[in-house]
Amino acid sequence: RSFKLLVKDARTTRTSLGIVVLCAVQNFGYYGIMIWMPSFLANKLGFNLTKSAMWTSVTILGMMLGIFVFGQLADRIGRKPSFLLFQAGAVAMVLAYSQLSDPVSLLWVGAVLGMFVNGMLGGYGALISEAYPTEARATAQNVLFNLGRGIGGFGPVVVGAMVAAYSFQIAIALLAAIYLVDMVATYFLIRDQA
């Protein structure tokens, strides 16, 4: 019964589809960036494993800050505007990161990249809970997020294929396109909450 509540009418089905897209992009971007970041830094800048780990750690710290900031912002201006803001930030930061070659710039931009790319994770629980009645919330949290995660799990494979066909720089820059898809899904499929 709770599964049927995720697709009970056209509006709810659109919302469920939108949430799957948001969760898929979240995971695709996270895994696509974080799995390939050490190789990207090693190939582009000649970083060894220790140095790559430091740059990756700073990006993860940015992610942690982003989750906190997203939650605060979502409570103040709303979920949908916060998602759109962070998605636009992810587009800009992924593109900026792919163009940099200065180690210090990569360190700072990596932290901001992490904030925008992963900060949205701070809003999925509230977004999903507000979209469904109480008896369907646990099902929605598990089914929709994990469908998205299953799709997003292909991120490293797709990025790896793009690296093989083009370059790290182009593969990472093309990840920005998924956040544009995310913005379209948020705008048209996710309803505003009261």
C-alpha positions in Angstrom: 0.0 0.0 0.0 2.7 2.5 0.9 4.5 1.9 -2.5 1.2 2.7 -4.3 1.1 6.1 -2.5 4.3 7.1 -4.3 2.4 7.0 -7.6 -1.2 7.6 -6.5 -1.9 10.3 -9.0 -0.2 12.3 -11.8 1.1 15.0 -9.4 2.6 12.6 -7.0 4.1 10.5 -9.8 5.8 13.6 -11.2 7.1 14.4 -7.7 8.4 10.8 -7.3 10.1 11.0 -10.7 11.6 14.4 -9.8 13.0 13.0 -6.5 14.5 10.0 -8.3 16.2 12.4 -10.8 17.5 14.6 -7.9 18.9 11.6 -6.0 20.4 10.1 -9.2 22.2 13.3 -10.0 23.4 13.7 -6.4 24.9 10.3 -6.4 26.2 10.4 -10.0 28.0 13.7 -9.4 29.3 12.6 -6.0 30.7 9.3 -7.2 31.7 10.6 -10.6 33.8 13.4 -9.0 35.1 11.7 -5.8 36.2 8.4 -7.5 38.1 10.2 -10.2 39.4 13.2 -8.3 42.7 11.5 -7.2 43.4 10.3 -10.7 42.5 13.8 -12.1 44.9 15.4 -9.7 47.7 12.9 -10.3 47.4 13.2 -14.1 46.8 17.0 -14.3 49.3 18.1 -11.6 51.4 15.1 -10.9 50.2 14.8 -7.3 51.3 11.7 -5.4 48.8 9.7 -3.4 49.4 11.7 -0.2 48.9 15.1 -1.9 45.8 13.9 -3.7 44.4 12.6 -0.4 44.8 16.1 1.1 43.0 17.8 -1.8 40.3 15.2 -1.7 39.9 15.6 2.1 39.4 19.4 1.7 36.7 18.7 -0.8 35.0 16.4 1.7 35.2 19.0 4.4 33.5 21.4 1.9 30.8 18.7 1.5 30.2 18.5 5.2 29.9 22.3 5.4 27.6 22.3 2.4 25.2 19.9 4.1 25.0 22.1 7.1 24.6 25.3 5.1 21.9 23.8 2.9 19.9 22.8 5.9 20.0 26.3 7.4 19.2 27.9 4.0 16.3 25.5 3.3 14.7 26.4 6.6 15.0 30.1 5.8 14.1 30.4 2.1 12.5 27.0 1.3 13.6 23.7 -0.1 13.0 24.3 -3.8 14.9 27.7 -4.0 17.8 26.1 -2.0 18.0 23.2 -4.3 18.0 25.5 -7.4 20.7 27.7 -5.8 23.0 24.7 -4.9 22.4 23.1 -8.3 23.5 26.4 -10.1 26.5 26.6 -7.7 27.4 23.0 -8.7 27.3 23.8 -12.4 29.6 26.8 -11.8 32.0 25.1 -9.5 32.3 21.9 -11.6 33.1 24.0 -14.7 35.6 26.2 -12.7 37.3 23.2 -11.2 37.8 21.6 -14.5 39.6 24.6 -15.8 42.1 25.2 -13.0 45.7 24.0 -12.9 47.1 26.0 -9.9 47.3 23.7 -6.8 46.2 26.4 -4.4 43.3 27.4 -6.5 42.3 23.7 -6.8 42.4 23.4 -3.1 40.0 26.3 -2.4 37.7 25.8 -5.3 37.6 22.1 -4.4 36.2 23.0 -1.0 33.5 25.2 -2.6 32.9 22.5 -5.2 32.3 20.0 -2.4 29.9 22.4 -0.7 27.7 22.8 -3.7 27.9 19.3 -5.2 27.1 17.4 -2.0 25.4 20.1 0.1 22.0 19.2 -1.4 22.2 15.9 0.6 21.1 18.0 3.6 17.7 18.5 2.0 16.5 15.2 0.7 15.1 13.9 4.0 12.9 16.9 4.5 11.9 17.2 0.8 10.8 13.5 0.6 9.0 13.6 4.0 7.0 16.7 3.0 6.0 15.2 -0.3 4.2 12.1 1.0 1.7 11.2 3.8 3.1 9.7 7.0 2.3 6.1 6.0 4.5 6.4 2.8 7.5 8.4 4.1 9.8 5.5 5.0 9.0 3.8 1.7 9.6 7.0 -0.2 12.9 7.6 1.6 14.2 4.1 0.9 12.8 3.4 -2.6 13.2 6.8 -4.3 16.6 7.6 -2.8 18.0 4.1 -3.6 16.6 4.1 -7.1 18.5 7.4 -7.6 21.6 5.9 -6.0 21.4 2.9 -8.2 21.3 5.1 -11.3 24.0 7.4 -9.8 26.2 4.5 -9.2 27.0 4.5 -12.9 28.8 7.9 -12.5 32.3 6.4 -12.2 31.8 4.2 -15.2 30.5 7.1 -17.4 33.2 9.4 -16.2 35.8 6.7 -16.9 34.5 6.2 -20.4 34.6 9.9 -21.1 38.2 10.1 -19.7 39.2 7.2 -22.0 37.5 8.9 -25.0 38.5 12.5 -24.3 40.3 13.7 -21.2 39.9 14.2 -17.4 39.3 17.9 -18.0 36.5 17.3 -20.5 34.9 14.5 -18.5 34.8 16.6 -15.3 33.5 19.6 -17.2 30.7 17.5 -18.7 29.5 16.6 -15.2 28.2 20.1 -15.0 25.5 19.1 -17.5 23.9 16.7 -15.1 23.2 19.6 -12.7 21.4 21.4 -15.4 19.2 18.4 -15.8 18.8 18.5 -12.0 17.6 22.1 -12.2 15.0 21.3 -14.8 13.7 18.4 -12.8 13.6 20.6 -9.6 11.8 23.4 -11.4 9.2 21.4 -13.2 8.7 18.2 -11.1 9.2 19.2 -7.5 6.3 21.1 -6.0 6.8 23.9 -3.6 6.1 23.0 0.0 4.0 25.2 2.3 
